[in-house]
């Protein structure tokens, strides 16, 4: 599972995915590759991955039409983009930029709150809680087609909840729910991978 690099955007929480992949390997029958490369929209390998992750805390410049078209083709062909707001608040920075991007990708299908009945919440774990490092919103948003998510957007910094240092210590506190909230972040991430 690669991180998606956009021009001029610094990836945040770039070590978190490895912890999620290791946890997924321990808890499920999936055997994911534990390396998480960084790829661009123009990369020839983009279509080799069923899931890409965009995790950042700052805004980014609008993408050109060629990049929008390529990313739309990837998502329409079966790909999934998970966007993680690492820090910030609604309507600013990353949130504003990502909502603008989602609107250009699928102008007739705006980001909407995903129902707890969506496949994403029962693909491995049956869950109604979403977790995350913080709870900016008690839900996640997305763009789906026939109950298949093409975009999933979290303002709750799931990647921050998955992050550990090389000694196994958690890098970020999870508030307000502590260990239970972190566990739900992992369950959500495993469902996302499944």
MOTA-V617962 format. One record per run of one state. SS is the DSSP state (alpha for helix, beta for strand, coil for the rest). FROM is the first residue (numbers start at 0). TO is the last residue. If there is no record, write none. Layout:
ss-><SS | SS>
from-><FROM | FROM>
to-><TO | TO>
//
This chain:
ss-><coil | beta | coil | alpha | coil | beta | coil | alpha | coil | beta | coil | alpha | coil | beta | coil | alpha | coil | beta | coil | alpha | coil | beta | coil | beta | coil | alpha | coil | beta | coil | beta | coil | alpha | coil>
from-><0 | 1 | 5 | 15 | 27 | 37 | 40 | 45 | 48 | 50 | 56 | 64 | 76 | 79 | 85 | 92 | 105 | 111 | 113 | 118 | 121 | 140 | 145 | 147 | 154 | 157 | 162 | 163 | 164 | 169 | 170 | 177 | 193>
to-><0 | 4 | 14 | 26 | 36 | 39 | 44 | 47 | 49 | 55 | 63 | 75 | 78 | 84 | 91 | 104 | 110 | 112 | 117 | 120 | 139 | 144 | 146 | 153 | 156 | 161 | 162 | 163 | 168 | 169 | 176 | 192 | 193>
//
